[in-house]
Amino acid sequence: QFVQRPRETRNVELHLIQSHDDGQSWSPPRTILPTNQAGSWLALCAAPGRGIQTSDSQLIFPCYTRREKHDHSHLLTSGDGGDTWQLTSDAGPKVNECQVVELLDGSFILNMRSLRGHGCRAVARTEDAGENWQQMVDDSGLPEPMCQASFIRYTDQRAGFGKNRLLFSNPANASQRSNFIIRMSYDEGQTWPVSKVLNTGPSAYSCLTVLKDGTIGVLYENGVSNPYEKLTFVRFNLEWLTEGRDRLVQGN
């Protein structure tokens, strides 16, 4: 878990705490990324959500900086198992809470909460682990009301599956936090032909995961009068998501 120092100090640091017993106890906070941006950066914030371990064993965690004028999305990278971390260049301004997926060609795609006023997610791609970014674009296929979203890889041909599948979840309403949807892509996030509404009512932040038996789990905020009344964990399989058109077997 990454922890940021309070905003009012204007001395931005990032801390890491670790658990080696499944969360029963935690280490003291360790400063892993001090910065010298006092006066221009207001905060350095973790995703929120989850990070990834890449095919070459790098640890990648998405994050964003809050500055005087705009927020910017970045990656935190570690090549030594989390002992040391580096902050990449930013993907662009007016974006913040983000999630990252490694694509089959080794590039990364960053999916970001957009403050650009276009009613949808923003995405950017890097081929050199965040040193340089291709131009940020709006993904009109992923409407959002300016909210956090979850974005993960489900299956990978390199792991013996016949299809590449990415998953995405968010409240898919451009004007308010409601209509919580799970989506799936077969073409590395270019299109999202599979979608299923999980909750038509108020909903907000979420976190997707793949369980050991191949089923999909999502933890998300939701309620009756507002999106923050409760946290709900839902578990489902690929057949449910695709209404029987696809199922998970090795080699498929």
Steps between C-alpha positions, in 0.01 A plus 500: 500500500630844406434794732545868416607764748225753585445763235553802723869419557578569133796263545392209284617152593370153426503232769474122474375260768526123462341189646649150495209328679198577279428832668504392865792733571670781308847648485566863596465742206812525284567802282559368151471809287587843639465788256636852488192657346381703800296795381395340170373153598220474752493121523631175355217247517471127441261387226265405688453136407766242424838466338647230275805279468620501140622210286860599581422518877483878537256636755283778359259710702291779346489835677441870445642833606282791609650833402397864520322500163426139396527135605730271300506117476827305534640156575711391794746228397727263691748254351627360831190354660383823658819605679535813287249687285513753220233743382454514123416800287132591490254394231351849485299758695138501619501127591557330832373169648622230263563131440756328279514182291798344319415425136626198308772700324646611834360853489277636777160662466392743770125545546425827683224695668464803278457861610488611135121537495427247225289259705724196444825338605837613364770252397869525417760247392872471570751269331788575738345453847389861538809686380298627205126492430300499181237772476216462744162422341140486618331158498137578416418130548562545873263773627560630852380773736858581617552200727757235578480178296661154505693356205679162500615216277284188521666256258817501294601286204850479645353311797341235279162661436373527145358847554628822649243659729504827692241603758376846595246622758355842582175692543423544130297818514659817365311729737466313831645209696255225414449210258793282605623290204757225444656502151733266313735553205648236269731739312721646775262779591427641156131404518267373773240271337396328824321697771264410781326723751566391857305776671279770344497708819755727666854360478857627503851361558587137426781245491500191275693180567539152352457221754694173504221303332479749213186673619493879511448707814417867537478708816305822443328790675123520464176591673136595465510877560870559430800294383675488838255311722676164477775291343387191308712210375360313198641182350408372153638293214569565134186315389283734708678808367460391136158333544646165396684621189843449654643278771834459666698188417871457451579562135189716454 
